[in-house]
Amino acid sequence: MGGKNYTVSVRQGQTYSEIAQIYGSTTEAVKKANGNEALKSGTNITVPINKNKTEELDNETYAQKKCHYVLFQLQEAQAELDKAQSGSKTEKNIEAKIDKLEDKRLKQMETADLKAKDDMIEITINKDTDTGTLKKLFDIADGAIRNNNKNLKFEIVGKELNAEQHEAPIYGDVELKKGAKIRVPANTINNQKTMADIFKSLF
C-alpha cells in the first residue's frame, strides 16, 4: 500500500472524526483536505492517507496486521473502486462492499481495541458485550476464547476453576464487561475458520 488520497462517499450522520477513524487518517487532515466544509450525505470527500502510516502498516508483524484487518480490506476495496468503470455494476457492488466494511470497522472500534503481543491478540472491551457478539464481529474462530483468559476466570465465570475447566473453550455467550481483557491466538481472529480448520492447516 502506498500513501494516496481516497474519494469517500459521505453517509447519513457521518462526521469528519468518524470517517478519519474508519480510514486510519486524522480528523484535522480530512477537514483540511475538504476545506472544513459541512458534510452532506451522498457527496464525495477526499480522505488523505498518510504515506508513513501505510508504510508502517506494511511493515507490521502478522499479529499486528490482524489487528487492522478490516482497514486493509477497506483500502483494497477503495483501490478496486478507483479502477472500476463509472456507473457499472462492478462499481455499485464495490460501493456496497465498502459500506459494509465501514460499518464493520466502526462497530469493531466501538466494541473493543486490539493490540498485538507476540503471536497473540489482546482484546480490551470498550463496552458491555458478550463472547458470541465478539466472535461474530471479529470473526474469531469457535473455541479460540478459552477459560484460561484471566478475565474469564475472575470477572465473568465468577468462581475458581479446576485445571480441566481452565482449558475449556467458551462456546456459549458469556458476558463481557467494559474494561475486560482477553487474549486469543493471532491466527484465530479476523477469519472465517474454526479451530479444527486451523489445526488441520498446521499439520
C-alpha positions as CSV (number, residue, x, y, z in Angstrom):
1,M,0.0,0.0,0.0
2,G,1.3,3.4,-0.8
3,G,0.3,6.8,0.5
4,K,-2.6,8.3,-1.5
5,N,-5.9,10.1,-1.2
6,Y,-9.2,8.2,-1.3
7,T,-12.5,9.5,-2.5
8,V,-15.1,8.5,0.0
9,S,-18.9,8.9,-0.2
10,V,-20.4,10.5,2.9
11,R,-23.1,8.6,4.6
12,Q,-26.0,9.9,6.6
13,G,-24.9,11.2,10.0
14,Q,-21.1,10.7,9.4
15,T,-18.7,13.2,10.9
16,Y,-15.1,14.1,9.9
17,S,-13.9,12.3,13.0
18,E,-15.7,9.1,12.2
19,I,-14.5,9.0,8.6
20,A,-10.9,9.7,9.7
21,Q,-11.1,6.8,12.3
22,I,-12.5,4.4,9.8
23,Y,-9.7,5.0,7.3
24,G,-6.8,5.4,9.7
25,S,-6.4,9.1,8.9
26,T,-6.8,12.1,11.3
27,T,-9.7,14.5,11.7
28,E,-7.5,17.5,11.0
29,A,-6.1,16.1,7.8
30,V,-9.6,15.2,6.4
31,K,-11.0,18.6,7.3
32,K,-8.1,20.4,5.7
33,A,-8.4,18.3,2.5
34,N,-12.0,19.3,2.2
35,G,-11.8,22.9,3.3
36,N,-13.6,22.1,6.5
37,E,-16.9,22.3,4.7
38,A,-20.1,20.9,6.2
39,L,-20.6,17.2,5.4
40,K,-23.6,16.3,3.3
41,S,-24.9,12.8,2.8
42,G,-24.2,11.4,-0.7
43,T,-21.4,13.8,-1.5
44,N,-17.8,12.7,-2.1
45,I,-14.9,13.9,0.1
46,T,-11.2,13.4,0.0
47,V,-9.6,11.3,2.7
48,P,-5.8,11.7,2.7
49,I,-3.9,8.6,3.7
50,N,-0.5,9.3,5.3
51,K,2.3,7.6,3.4
52,N,4.3,7.0,6.6
53,K,1.3,5.4,8.2
54,T,0.7,3.0,5.3
55,E,4.4,2.0,5.2
56,E,4.2,1.4,8.9
57,L,1.2,-0.9,8.4
58,D,3.1,-2.7,5.5
59,N,5.9,-3.5,7.9
60,E,3.8,-4.8,10.7
61,T,4.0,-8.3,12.0
62,Y,1.4,-11.0,11.2
63,A,-0.3,-10.4,14.6
64,Q,-0.2,-6.6,14.1
65,K,-1.8,-6.9,10.7
66,K,-4.6,-9.0,12.2
67,C,-5.5,-6.0,14.4
68,H,-6.0,-3.8,11.3
69,Y,-7.5,-6.5,9.0
70,V,-10.7,-4.6,8.1
71,L,-8.7,-1.4,7.4
72,F,-6.6,-3.4,4.9
73,Q,-9.8,-4.7,3.3
74,L,-11.2,-1.2,3.1
75,Q,-8.1,0.1,1.5
76,E,-8.1,-2.7,-1.0
77,A,-11.7,-2.1,-1.8
78,Q,-11.0,1.6,-2.4
79,A,-8.2,0.7,-4.8
80,E,-10.6,-1.6,-6.7
81,L,-13.2,1.2,-6.8
82,D,-10.6,3.5,-8.4
83,K,-10.2,1.0,-11.3
84,A,-14.0,0.3,-11.7
85,Q,-15.8,1.8,-14.6
86,S,-18.1,4.7,-13.6
87,G,-21.8,3.6,-13.4
88,S,-21.0,0.0,-13.8
89,K,-22.5,-2.9,-11.8
90,T,-19.0,-3.6,-10.6
91,E,-18.7,-0.1,-9.2
92,K,-22.0,-0.5,-7.4
93,N,-21.0,-3.8,-5.9
94,I,-17.7,-2.4,-4.6
95,E,-19.5,0.6,-3.1
96,A,-21.9,-1.8,-1.3
97,K,-18.9,-3.8,-0.1
98,I,-17.3,-0.6,1.2
99,D,-20.4,0.4,3.1
100,K,-20.5,-3.0,4.9
101,L,-16.7,-2.7,5.7
102,E,-17.1,0.8,7.1
103,D,-20.0,-0.4,9.3
104,K,-18.0,-3.3,10.5
105,R,-14.9,-1.3,11.3
106,L,-16.9,1.3,13.2
107,K,-18.6,-1.4,15.2
108,Q,-15.3,-3.1,15.9
109,M,-13.8,0.2,17.2
110,E,-16.8,0.9,19.3
111,T,-16.7,-2.6,20.9
112,A,-13.1,-3.3,21.5
113,D,-9.4,-2.3,21.0
114,L,-7.0,-4.9,19.6
115,K,-3.3,-5.0,20.4
116,A,-0.7,-7.5,19.2
117,K,1.5,-9.2,21.8
118,D,3.9,-11.6,20.2
119,D,1.7,-14.2,18.4
120,M,-1.4,-13.3,20.5
121,I,-4.0,-10.6,20.2
122,E,-5.1,-8.8,23.4
123,I,-8.7,-7.6,23.2
124,T,-9.8,-4.8,25.5
125,I,-13.6,-4.4,25.7
126,N,-14.8,-0.9,25.2
127,K,-18.5,-1.5,26.1
128,D,-20.5,-4.3,27.6
129,T,-21.0,-7.2,25.2
130,D,-20.7,-11.0,25.2
131,T,-18.4,-13.6,23.7
132,G,-20.9,-14.5,21.0
133,T,-21.1,-11.0,19.7
134,L,-17.4,-10.5,19.9
135,K,-16.7,-13.7,17.9
136,K,-19.1,-12.7,15.2
137,L,-17.8,-9.1,14.9
138,F,-14.2,-10.0,14.8
139,D,-14.6,-13.4,13.0
140,I,-13.0,-15.2,15.9
141,A,-12.7,-19.0,15.4
142,D,-15.1,-21.1,17.5
143,G,-13.2,-22.3,20.6
144,A,-10.5,-19.7,20.5
145,I,-11.8,-17.9,23.6
146,R,-10.9,-20.2,26.5
147,N,-11.3,-20.2,30.2
148,N,-7.6,-19.6,30.7
149,N,-8.2,-15.9,29.9
150,K,-7.7,-14.2,33.3
151,N,-10.9,-12.1,33.0
152,L,-12.9,-15.2,32.1
153,K,-11.7,-16.8,35.3
154,F,-12.2,-13.9,37.7
155,E,-14.6,-11.4,36.2
156,I,-17.0,-13.5,34.0
157,V,-17.1,-17.0,35.4
158,G,-17.0,-15.6,38.9
159,K,-15.6,-18.7,40.6
160,E,-12.3,-20.6,40.8
161,L,-11.9,-23.2,38.1
162,N,-10.0,-26.6,38.2
163,A,-7.3,-27.3,35.7
164,E,-9.6,-29.1,33.2
165,Q,-12.1,-26.2,33.3
166,H,-9.3,-23.7,32.8
167,E,-8.6,-25.0,29.3
168,A,-12.2,-25.5,28.2
169,P,-13.3,-23.5,25.2
170,I,-16.1,-21.0,25.6
171,Y,-18.9,-21.9,23.1
172,G,-21.8,-20.1,24.7
173,D,-22.5,-16.4,25.0
174,V,-20.5,-15.3,28.1
175,E,-20.9,-11.7,29.3
176,L,-18.0,-9.4,28.8
177,K,-17.9,-6.2,30.8
178,K,-16.3,-2.9,29.7
179,G,-12.6,-2.9,30.5
180,A,-12.3,-6.7,30.4
181,K,-9.3,-8.1,28.6
182,I,-9.0,-11.4,26.8
183,R,-6.3,-12.9,24.6
184,V,-6.6,-15.1,21.6
185,P,-4.0,-16.5,19.1
186,A,-3.5,-14.2,16.2
187,N,-4.4,-16.9,13.6
188,T,-7.9,-17.3,15.2
189,I,-9.1,-13.8,14.7
190,N,-10.4,-11.9,11.6
191,N,-11.0,-15.1,9.6
192,Q,-13.9,-17.4,9.0
193,K,-12.1,-20.6,10.1
194,T,-13.0,-22.9,13.0
195,M,-10.3,-24.1,15.4
196,A,-10.5,-27.5,13.7
197,D,-9.6,-25.8,10.3
198,I,-6.7,-24.0,11.9
199,F,-5.3,-27.2,13.5
200,K,-5.6,-29.0,10.1
201,S,-3.6,-26.3,8.4
202,L,-0.8,-26.7,10.9
203,F,-0.2,-30.4,10.3
